[in-house]
Amino acid sequence: MSDLCSGASRERAEPLLATASRVERWLLVEHPGAWGPEAVPSSRMSISVARALAGVAASTRARLLLIRRPVGVPPEDGRRVYAVDSRPGNEQVRTCRVEVDTALADLEPPYGQAPAAGWDGFDGPLYLVCTHGRHDRCCAIRGRPVAQRLADRFPDRTWECTHVGGDRFAANVVVLPDGLYLGRIEQDEAVRVMEDLAAGLLPAGQVRGRSSLPLPVQAAQQLAREASGRWRVDDLAPVGQVGAGVDAWAVRLRGPGGPDLQVVVRYDRSGGGRERLTCDALEDRAIPLFRQVSLSEL
């Protein structure tokens, strides 16, 4: 599939580090059936309700995604809705069921730790697999088999979802509430990867970053993991970030698996060359990269 953007990205061994979209809060709304090219519903939901739903997400600074169950998972009446907080120290998933679409306009999604009337807690994780083929066909081709395999093993936790960013890294999986982006997940390894995560182990070479962390921190974590071999989930937590020159940052990382590390990273705005970033892109675009300047123990 080298003629597709995901195949081309793999062939050129494009790094995944620091490619997680920046998202601290999520609003997930069940919308079965076909999706349009954009995240906001384009069919089987009135325009007024869809716009109101987008407004609810904007007012709470949440990323709106549509979700649906993979084939074979029994449907329920109404629409399932999740409000997810991915901020470090505030990780939380709450859910409710909406029986009529007009009620979507009146949603008051809770974020943070306080209880909320009408919303139930959900003991995560949730697995979102991007299968948004109308946005980019790589997401459907590579994402749907992964979603199906995860749903066979974790039917209550797995959802297909609309565009999460980084189509060329398909299959993309977002693990909530942490906001952990994983890329290039294959069907035959998907269950093992999630079981390893539940046991506290990150998949080396497939971590794109955590959505609630700044991009320099995502890059520093990944570079430190690769250098130190510390792939435990609770290793290398960020404890500070300061500027270190033009487009450069010094990030301090701490974790129980070893000494504190300081990683200095530099943002190279065109270091990855110019490539086609989606299957339907009309022209090549520059690929920015974070590069390691130094790494030291503290």
N, C-alpha and C positions, 0 to 999 in steps of 0.2 A: 504493500500500500504506500510505496514511496511517492506516488503521484498525489497523495493526500497530505495535508499539512502535518498531521501527526507522524506519518511515516518519514517525511523529510526531516522533521525535528529529531527523530530518533537517529536517523542516518548521520546527521551532523553532530550527534552527541551534545545537543544543546543543554546546558545546565538548567536544573530546576530550581536552584536556590533563589529565595526571595522573589517568588512569582505568585505568592498567595495574595489574592485581592484583599484590600484593607476593609474589613467588616468587623464591627464590634457587636452589632445587634442584627437579628434576623427575624423576618416575618414570613412564615411558610404557610401557604394556603393551598389546600387540595383542589386540583382542577383536572379531573380525569379526561382522557381522550386526547385529541390533537391539540398542539400548541402552535401559535403563530410564531413569527421570527423574533418577536420581542417578549420580554418577561411579563408584561401586563396582558391579561386575557384579551383575546381578539374574537372569541366566539363563545356561545353558551353562557355569557354573562353580560348584562346590560352595560353600555358604555358608562352610564352614570355610576353604577356600582363599582366598575373597574377603576374609574377615576377616583372615586372616594377611597377605595382600598389603597391605591397608590398614595393618596394624601395621608392616610393613616400611617403608612410606612415612613413617609417623608417627615411627618410631624414627630415621630419617635426616633428618627435617625437610624432606621432599620433597613436592611437590604430585603426587598420583596422578591421571593422566589415562588414559583408554582411547583407543586409536587403531585405525584400520582403513584399509586402502587404498581409494581411490576406485574406482568401477566401471571395469573394464577393465585394471587393474593386476594381473598374474598373482599368485595367492597362493602362499605357501610353506607347508611343513609346520611345525607347532608355532606358537609365539607369539614375535614379535620384541619385545624389551624394550630400552629406552634409559634410561640414567642420565645426566642432563644437569646440569651445574653452570653457572649463569648469573652467578655473582659476578664483578664486575670483576677482571680479572687471573687468574681461575681458570676461564675459559670452557673447557668440555670436553664432548664427547659420547662416551659409550661404549655399546656395544651387545652383546647376546648373544641367542641363540635358545634358548628353553625348549621341550623336546619334550613334556613331560608337565606337566599343571597342578599336580600336587602339588609340583613343584620350585619353583613360585613362592613358596611359603611359606619356602623356604630361601635366597631371593635375598640377596646381600650387595652392594648397588649401590655402586660406588665414586664418590666425588666428590673433586675436586682433581686434581692433576697426576701422582700416583704410578701406575705400572702396576698392573693388577689381573688376577689369574689368572681365566681364563674370560671375560674381557670384551675386546672388540676396540675400537680407536679408530675413530671415524667423523669424516671430514673434512667438517664441516657446510658449509652450513647445513641445518637441517630446517625445513620449512614445515608448521605445524599450522593447519588451518582448522577452526574450530568448526562442526560440523554437527549439534549435539545437539538435534534437533527435539522429542524428548520433554521436554526442559527448557524450550525456547522455540521456537516454530515459525519465528521470524525466522532462527534459526541454520540451519535446514534450507533454507528458501526462498532465502535469500541466500548461504549458505555452500556448499552442494553444487555449484552451477555454478562457483564460484571454485575449489573443490578439484579439480573435473574438469579445468578449464583448466590449473591448475598441474601436475596429474599428467600431462597430455598432454606438457608440456614438461620437467618434472622428476620422472619416475616414481619414482626412488629416494629422493627427498627429501620427497615430499609425503604427508601423512597427514591424514585426517579425525580429529577429536578431540572428546572430551566437553567440557562447559562450562568456559570459561576466564574468564567474567565479562564483564559489559557487553553483554548480548544486544541492547540497543537500538542498538548500534554495528555490528551485522552488515552485511556479512560481516567477521568478526574473524579475523585471521591473526596467529599468534605465530611469530616467527623465532628459532630456537634455534641456537647456545647463548646468544646475547646476551639472550634474553628480551624482545625488542623486540615490543611490541604495536602492531598496525596495525588501524585501523577503517575501515568504510565502503569496503571494497575491492570494486570491481566486476569482473565476469567479464572484460570486454574489456580491462581494464588490468592484470590480476593479473600476467601474465608480465612486462610492462614494469616494473612496480614492483619485482619481485624482481631483474630484470637491473640496474636502476638501483642497488638496494641493493648488489649484488655489485660494482658500480663505485664504491661509496662515497657514494651520494647518497640521502638520505632523501626520502620523498614528502611534500611540504608539504601540510598540512591533513589528513593521515591518520595521524599519529603519536599514539598514546595514551600512550606512555611506555615506559620500560624496567623490567621487573619487579623487578630487583635494586636499584633505586634508591628511596630514600624519596620519598613523594608530593610534598613541597615541592621536592625536586630535580627530579623529573619536570616539575613546573609551571614552575620557573625556566628549565629548558632550553628548553621549548617556547616560552615567552614571549620568551626571548632570540633564539631562531631566527626567530620571526616578526618581531621588531624589526630584526634585523641581516641577515637573509637568508642566514645561515650554516647551510646544510642538509647539509654534509658529515658523514658518520657520525662522523669523529674530531674534529669541532669541539665546543667547549663542554663538555668533560669536567668533572665536578664536582671541586673541590679543597678545598671547605670549606663547612660549614653551621653557622650559629649562630642562636640565638634572637634575635628582634628585637621582642619584645613578646608580648602575648597572641595566640595563634594566628597568629603571624607569624615568618618566618625570612628571614635574609639568606644567599643562596647565591652562592658564588664559582665562576665557570666559566672554563675555560681551553681553548684549542685553537690549532692552527696557522693558522687562517684569519683571525686578527685579535687585538685586545687582550683581556686578561682583562676579564670583565664581572662586576658584582655585581648580582644581582636580589633585591629584597625582595618576598616574596609573603605574602599574608594568606589564611587559610582562612575562607571565608564559608560557614557551615554550612547556610544555606538560600537562598543567593543565586540559585540557578537556579529558584526557585519550587517548586511541588509538581506532580508529573507522575506518570503511570503508567510505571513503569520496566521492566516486562515485559508481554508480551501477556496473561498470565493474572493479573496483579496485581488484587487485590480492592479496593485503595484507592490513592490518590495518595500519594507520599512526597516529602519534601524532597530536592532535588538540591544537594549541596554543590559549591562552586566555589572554585578558587584565583584570586585577583585580584592583579594587579601593583600594588605600592605605588610602587616606583621601579626604575630600571635605569640603571646608570652604568658608564663605563669606568674601569678601575683602572690 
